[in-house]
Amino acid sequence: MRVIITTTTVTAALLLATQADASGLSTARFGGEHGHPTTSNPTAIYYNPAGIGLSDGINIFADGNFAWRVATFERPQVCPPAEKPTPCEANPSNNEYGESYEALGANYNKAALVNLAAAPMLGASAKIPIAEDYGLGFGAAFFVPFGGSSSWDKNDAFEDHPRFPGPRDGANRWWSIDGTLRALFLSGALSFSIHDLVHLGVSGGVAFSEVDTIRAKVLNNSNDLALEGRAWVDASAINAHLGGGVVLTPFRNNELRLGLSYQMPVGLDGVRMPGKLSIHAGTPGAVSEQDIDFHHVWPDVFRAGVAYQPMTELELRLFGDVTRWNLFEDQCITAADTPECRDADGELVNEVILNIPRSWNVGVGLRLGASYWVNEDIELFLGAGYDSNAIPDETLEPALIDFDDISVGGGGRLSITDWWALSLAYTQIFYIPRDTTGKSKTADPPDAKSLGPDSGGEYRQAIGFVNLNMQWSFDPFASAPDEETETEPISFTEP
């Protein structure tokens, strides 16, 4: 059972996306420095669907982020050791157990992970002139805006331990050993352009949410080494998503672009993922499986941006987002076919098997970028940004980590032909370490179904990623040039 569970989750963890590289679980970095609410390439289908009205003809876009991630969690000794694992007298809930002398370091040590991951984005858009000064745009795309995967390293000190094999998975294991939580979007978009001054857009489609995670588990929600087992959750759901936006271009040559967009929460008020909960209770043969619902909330997102081209060779960009992770109050597992975690009075319903308080905060991101065209075929760009932390000290734990961060990146774009362009960039994200020792409330929740070990400790993380994308552009709708008509000045702005 243990081997099957681990193999399944490790495989899933390496397929797509890394842990969040913006606030909360936001991972929307596709498009690199040209993924923003005033862009005209097909990433606009997510960032601002009105942006596809800025393009001409047909545009096909293929993007990949290739990331590395290093993270550590150093948990201090919460309870003194004993002759055998016993409840910690300093913990009134008695869910915190001290290690036995032959298992020192089982619940307090420095856990680490080193993960590699990739996240693709594919999209296409087309703008068709439908009348003089009016245009209609269409688009479709696949991308991964939220979530990620993680696989923690092993604690070699407990390899082949005769009595306590569980700590081999590290002090992180009570929250995460291997796991994936993400949302994959398949979206369509429509835009309408008026006099090349106002561009309106809407987007919508389906979001595939999934969770596949394994963690250490004791049935009384303690960390008693003598009864340590494993719990595996595998669940998924398909829900609708909707968005919209506007781009204003006061000057017809698009030298100034102002964008504003909004993405509604997936499923409007949360997602309920049907699936399975498998529990190995820590005693021989004590394996159970039941149908469950996994309840999760993805946020809504407000975006705004401005791009200004003071001269042909230079463009400046400023954009940001407000992500309402404060909608994410609880993450719970219930018996199957349970609509909500809480009743009208705010109390957990009887069908709740496990509730994880989140109580996240609003996340804010801000980014400044610039592009310089050496000539009409070569563009150099750079950017720097800030993302705020969405997870409070009280609920921070190894399964979902977040920090205040600063990121810097740069790269270039080469127009290989007049219809094919290649872009390559690298971004490094610097996270501000956190120490939540003595601040965690995971061991002192308001109800017994939210009980768990103390997740306080020192958290650190670093992420870097390469963004590679290609764009193919064709304009079968262009009018034949009039030889007697004076040509307009060339603009190097992205197609």
C-alpha positions in Angstrom: 0.0 0.0 0.0 2.7 2.5 1.0 4.7 1.8 -2.2 1.7 2.2 -4.4 0.7 5.5 -2.8 4.2 7.0 -3.0 4.8 6.0 -6.6 1.5 7.4 -7.7 1.9 10.8 -6.0 5.6 11.2 -7.0 4.6 10.6 -10.7 1.9 13.2 -10.5 4.1 15.7 -8.7 6.6 15.9 -11.5 4.2 16.3 -14.4 3.2 20.0 -14.2 3.9 23.2 -12.3 6.0 24.0 -9.3 5.0 25.5 -6.0 3.6 29.0 -6.1 6.0 31.7 -7.4 3.7 34.6 -6.7 1.2 35.2 -3.8 -0.6 32.2 -2.4 -0.9 29.5 -5.1 -0.6 31.8 -8.1 1.7 30.5 -10.8 0.7 32.6 -13.8 4.1 33.4 -15.2 3.4 32.3 -18.8 4.3 34.8 -21.4 7.2 36.1 -19.3 7.7 39.8 -19.5 5.0 40.0 -22.2 2.3 38.3 -20.0 0.4 41.2 -18.6 -3.0 43.0 -18.8 -2.0 45.2 -21.8 -0.4 42.4 -23.9 -1.6 41.6 -27.4 -0.3 38.0 -27.7 -2.6 35.0 -26.9 -1.7 35.0 -23.2 -4.2 37.9 -23.1 -6.9 35.2 -23.1 -6.1 34.9 -19.4 -4.5 38.2 -18.4 -7.0 40.4 -20.2 -9.1 39.0 -23.0 -9.6 42.5 -24.5 -5.9 42.4 -25.4 -6.5 40.1 -28.4 -8.2 43.0 -30.1 -4.8 44.8 -30.2 -3.3 42.1 -32.5 -3.7 41.7 -36.2 -4.5 38.5 -38.1 -3.8 35.1 -36.6 -1.4 34.5 -33.8 -0.3 31.1 -32.4 1.6 31.0 -29.1 3.5 28.2 -27.4 5.0 28.8 -24.0 6.9 26.8 -21.4 8.2 27.6 -17.9 11.0 25.3 -16.7 11.6 25.8 -13.0 13.8 24.7 -10.2 12.8 25.0 -6.6 14.7 24.6 -3.3 12.8 24.9 0.0 13.6 24.0 3.7 11.5 23.6 6.8 13.3 23.5 10.1 11.0 22.4 13.0 12.3 23.0 16.5 11.8 20.4 19.3 8.3 21.1 20.6 8.2 18.4 23.3 11.0 16.9 25.4 12.0 13.2 24.7 10.6 10.3 26.7 11.1 6.6 27.2 8.3 6.1 24.6 6.2 8.5 22.5 3.9 10.1 25.1 1.6 13.2 25.0 3.4 16.4 25.6 2.4 17.8 29.0 3.0 21.4 27.8 0.3 20.9 25.1 -3.2 21.0 26.6 -4.7 19.3 23.6 -2.3 16.4 23.9 -2.0 16.1 20.1 1.7 16.8 20.3 3.9 13.8 21.3 7.5 13.7 22.4 9.9 11.4 20.6 11.3 8.4 22.3 15.0 8.4 22.9 15.5 5.9 20.1 13.7 8.2 17.6 15.2 11.6 18.4 14.8 14.0 15.5 11.7 12.2 14.2 9.5 15.3 14.5 12.1 18.0 14.7 14.8 18.3 12.0 15.5 20.3 8.9 13.5 19.0 6.0 14.3 20.0 2.4 13.1 19.6 -1.1 14.8 20.1 -4.5 12.2 19.9 -7.3 12.3 20.4 -11.1 9.1 21.1 -12.9 7.6 22.4 -16.2 4.4 24.2 -17.0 3.1 24.6 -20.6 0.8 27.2 -22.1 -0.7 26.9 -25.6 -2.9 29.5 -27.2 -4.1 31.0 -30.5 -6.1 34.2 -31.4 -7.4 35.8 -34.5 -8.7 39.3 -35.2 -11.1 39.9 -38.1 -12.1 43.3 -39.4 -15.9 43.3 -39.6 -16.4 46.9 -40.7 -14.4 50.1 -41.0 -12.9 50.9 -37.6 -14.4 47.7 -36.0 -12.8 44.4 -35.3 -13.8 41.1 -33.8 -11.3 38.9 -32.0 -11.4 35.2 -31.0 -9.0 33.1 -29.0 -8.5 29.8 -27.2 -5.8 28.6 -24.8 -4.7 26.0 -22.2 -2.7 27.1 -19.2 -2.1 26.5 -15.4 -2.7 29.7 -13.4 -2.9 28.2 -9.9 -1.3 25.5 -7.9 1.8 23.3 -8.0 3.5 20.1 -6.8 6.1 19.2 -4.3 8.1 16.1 -3.3 10.1 16.4 -0.1 13.5 14.7 0.4 14.0 11.7 2.8 15.5 11.8 6.3 18.4 9.3 5.9 18.8 9.0 9.7 15.6 6.9 9.8 16.3 4.7 6.8 15.5 1.1 7.7 14.7 2.1 11.3 13.5 -1.1 13.2 10.6 0.5 15.1 9.8 3.9 13.5 10.0 3.8 9.7 7.6 6.8 9.3 10.2 9.6 10.2 12.1 8.6 7.0 9.7 11.0 5.3 11.0 14.0 7.3 9.5 16.4 9.8 7.4 17.8 7.0 5.5 14.5 6.6 2.6 15.5 8.9 1.5 18.1 6.3 3.0 16.9 3.0 5.2 14.1 1.7 4.4 14.3 -2.0 1.5 16.1 -3.4 -0.2 18.1 -6.2 -2.9 20.8 -5.9 -3.6 22.8 -9.1 -6.1 24.2 -11.5 -5.8 23.7 -15.3 -7.7 26.1 -17.5 -9.1 25.5 -21.0 -10.4 28.9 -22.1 -12.1 30.7 -25.0 -12.2 34.4 -25.4 -14.0 37.1 -27.5 -13.0 40.7 -28.1 -14.6 43.7 -29.8 -12.6 46.7 -30.9 -14.1 50.1 -31.6 -12.2 52.6 -33.7 -8.9 51.1 -32.5 -9.5 53.1 -29.3 -11.6 50.9 -27.1 -11.2 47.1 -26.8 -13.6 45.0 -24.8 -13.1 41.3 -24.0 -14.7 38.3 -22.2 -13.3 34.9 -21.5 -14.7 31.7 -20.2 -14.3 28.0 -20.1 -13.6 25.1 -17.8 -11.2 24.7 -15.0 -10.0 21.2 -14.0 -9.1 21.2 -10.3 -7.2 18.3 -8.8 -5.6 17.3 -5.5 -3.3 14.3 -5.1 -1.5 14.3 -1.9 -0.1 12.0 0.8 0.8 12.9 4.4 1.5 11.2 7.7 -1.7 10.5 9.7 -2.7 9.3 13.2 -6.5 8.9 13.7 -6.6 11.2 16.7 -4.7 13.9 14.6 -1.7 13.7 16.9 1.9 12.9 15.9 2.2 9.8 18.0 5.1 7.8 16.4 3.8 4.5 17.7 0.5 4.9 15.7 1.8 6.8 12.7 0.2 5.8 9.4 -0.5 7.5 6.0 -3.5 9.3 4.4 -3.8 9.7 0.7 -6.4 12.0 -0.9 -7.1 11.8 -4.7 -9.9 14.0 -6.0 -10.8 16.2 -8.9 -13.6 18.3 -10.4 -14.5 20.4 -13.5 -16.0 23.9 -13.0 -16.7 26.9 -15.0 -14.5 30.1 -15.0 -15.3 33.5 -16.3 -13.4 36.8 -16.9 -13.4 40.1 -18.7 -11.5 43.2 -19.4 -11.0 46.4 -21.3 -8.0 48.0 -23.0 -7.9 51.7 -24.0 -5.5 52.9 -26.7 -6.0 56.7 -26.8 -3.6 57.0 -29.7 -4.2 54.9 -32.7 -0.6 53.8 -33.0 -1.0 52.0 -29.6 2.0 53.9 -28.1 -0.1 54.1 -24.9 -2.2 51.2 -23.6 -4.3 51.1 -20.5 -5.7 47.7 -19.3 -8.0 46.5 -16.6 -9.3 42.9 -16.2 -11.1 40.7 -13.7 -11.2 36.9 -13.3 -14.0 35.4 -11.2 -13.3 32.6 -8.7 -13.4 29.1 -10.3 -16.9 27.7 -9.6 -17.9 31.2 -8.4 -18.0 30.3 -4.6 -15.5 27.4 -4.4 -14.9 23.9 -5.8 -16.0 20.5 -4.5 -13.8 17.7 -5.8 -15.2 14.2 -5.4 -12.6 11.5 -4.8 -11.1 8.9 -2.5 -9.6 9.1 0.9 -7.3 6.1 1.7 -6.0 5.7 5.3 -3.4 3.3 6.6 -4.0 3.7 10.4 -0.5 2.6 11.4 -1.4 -0.9 12.6 -1.1 -4.0 10.4 -4.0 -4.5 8.1 -5.8 -1.3 9.2 -6.4 0.1 5.7 -9.7 1.9 4.9 -11.0 3.7 1.8 -14.0 5.9 1.4 -15.6 8.3 -1.0 -15.1 11.9 0.0 -15.5 15.5 -1.2 -12.4 17.8 -1.1 -13.5 21.4 -0.6 -11.2 24.2 -1.9 -11.4 27.8 -3.0 -9.5 29.5 -5.8 -9.4 33.3 -5.7 -10.7 36.0 -7.9 -8.1 38.4 -9.5 -8.1 42.0 -10.4 -5.4 43.2 -12.8 -4.4 46.6 -14.1 -1.5 47.8 -16.3 -0.1 50.6 -18.5 2.4 50.3 -21.3 3.9 53.4 -22.9 6.2 53.7 -25.9 7.9 57.1 -25.7 10.0 56.3 -28.8 10.0 53.6 -31.4 12.8 51.6 -29.8 11.6 51.7 -26.2 8.5 50.5 -24.3 7.9 50.9 -20.5 5.4 48.8 -18.6 3.9 48.9 -15.2 1.3 46.3 -14.1 0.0 44.6 -11.0 -2.7 42.4 -9.6 -4.8 42.0 -6.5 -5.6 38.3 -5.7 -8.3 37.8 -3.2 -6.9 34.8 -1.3 -8.9 36.0 1.7 -11.8 34.0 0.2 -9.8 30.9 1.2 -11.0 30.4 4.8 -11.0 26.6 5.1 -9.9 23.5 3.2 -11.8 20.5 4.3 -12.5 16.8 3.6 -16.1 15.7 4.0 -18.1 12.6 3.4 -19.3 12.3 -0.2 -22.1 14.5 -1.5 -21.7 17.2 1.3 -22.3 20.6 -0.3 -20.4 22.8 2.3 -17.9 22.6 5.1 -19.9 24.9 7.4 -23.6 25.4 8.1 -25.5 28.7 8.1 -24.2 29.5 11.6 -20.6 29.0 10.6 -20.1 25.7 12.4 -18.5 22.7 10.8 -21.1 20.2 9.6 -21.1 16.7 11.0 -19.9 15.2 7.7 -16.5 16.9 8.1 -13.7 14.3 8.4 -10.9 16.8 8.5 -10.8 20.6 8.3 -7.7 22.7 7.7 -8.1 26.3 8.7 -6.4 28.6 6.1 -7.6 32.2 6.8 -5.4 33.5 4.0 -4.9 37.2 3.2 -5.3 39.3 0.0 -2.2 38.9 -2.2 -0.7 41.9 -4.1 1.8 41.8 -7.0 3.5 44.7 -8.8 5.9 44.6 -11.7 7.9 47.1 -13.7 9.3 46.1 -17.1 11.0 47.6 -20.2 11.8 46.6 -23.7 14.4 48.0 -26.1 14.5 47.1 -29.8 18.0 47.0 -31.2 16.3 46.8 -34.6 13.0 45.6 -35.8 14.0 41.9 -35.4 15.8 42.0 -32.0 14.1 43.0 -28.7 15.8 43.0 -25.3 13.7 43.2 -22.1 14.0 43.1 -18.4 11.7 43.4 -15.4 11.5 43.4 -11.6 8.6 42.8 -9.3 7.2 42.3 -5.8 4.6 39.8 -4.5 3.2 39.9 -1.1 2.7 36.9 1.2 -0.9 35.6 1.5 -0.5 33.0 4.3 -0.5 34.2 7.9 2.0 32.8 10.4 -0.8 31.0 12.3 -1.7 28.7 9.3 1.6 28.4 7.4 2.7 24.8 7.0 4.9 22.8 4.7 2.1 21.7 2.3 1.5 25.3 1.2 4.3 27.8 1.6 4.3 31.5 0.8 6.6 34.5 1.4 7.1 38.1 0.5 9.3 38.0 -2.6 11.2 40.1 -5.1 11.9 38.9 -8.6 14.2 40.0 -11.3 14.3 38.8 -14.9 15.5 39.5 -18.4 15.8 38.1 -21.8 15.3 38.7 -25.5 13.0 38.1 -28.4 14.2 37.4 -31.9 12.0 37.7 -35.0 13.5 34.8 -37.1 11.2 35.6 -40.0 8.4 38.1 -40.5 6.0 35.5 -39.2 8.0 33.5 -36.5 9.5 34.9 -33.3 11.3 33.2 -30.5 11.6 34.5 -26.9 13.9 33.3 -24.1 14.2 34.7 -20.6 15.3 33.8 -17.0 13.7 35.0 -13.8 15.1 34.6 -10.3 12.8 34.9 -7.3 14.2 35.9 -3.9 12.0 35.0 -0.9 12.2 36.6 2.5 12.7 33.8 5.1 10.0 33.3 7.7 10.2 32.0 11.3 6.8 31.1 12.8 8.1 29.3 15.9 5.5 29.8 18.7 3.1 31.5 16.3 1.4 28.5 14.7 -2.3 27.8 15.6 -2.5 24.4 13.9 -2.1 22.6 17.2 -4.6 25.0 18.9 -7.6 25.3 16.5 -11.1 26.2 17.6 -12.5 22.7 16.9 -11.3 19.1 17.2 -11.7 18.4 13.5 -9.0 21.0 12.7 -6.5 19.6 15.1 -2.9 18.9 13.9 0.7 19.1 15.0 2.3 22.5 15.5 3.6 23.7 12.1 5.8 26.5 13.5 9.4 26.7 12.4 11.8 28.3 10.0 10.8 28.4 6.3 13.1 29.3 3.4 12.7 29.0 -0.4 14.3 29.9 -3.7 12.9 29.5 -7.2 14.3 30.3 -10.6 12.8 29.5 -14.0 13.4 29.8 -17.7 10.6 31.0 -19.9 10.7 29.9 -23.6 8.0 30.8 -26.0 7.4 31.0 -29.7 4.8 33.0 -31.7 3.7 32.5 -35.2 1.8 35.4 -36.8 -0.1 35.6 -40.1 -2.5 38.2 -41.4 -4.8 36.8 -44.1 -7.2 39.7 -43.5 -4.8 42.5 -44.4 -5.7 44.7 -47.3 -3.4 45.0 -50.2 -1.1 48.0 -49.8 -1.9 51.1 -51.8 1.3 52.1 -53.5 0.2 55.7 -53.6 -0.6 55.7 -49.9 2.1 57.0 -47.6 3.2 54.3 -45.2 2.9 54.8 -41.4 6.0 54.8 -39.2 7.2 51.4 -38.1 6.4 50.3 -34.5 8.4 47.6 -32.9 5.7 46.8 -30.4 5.0 43.0 -30.0 2.5 41.7 -32.7 
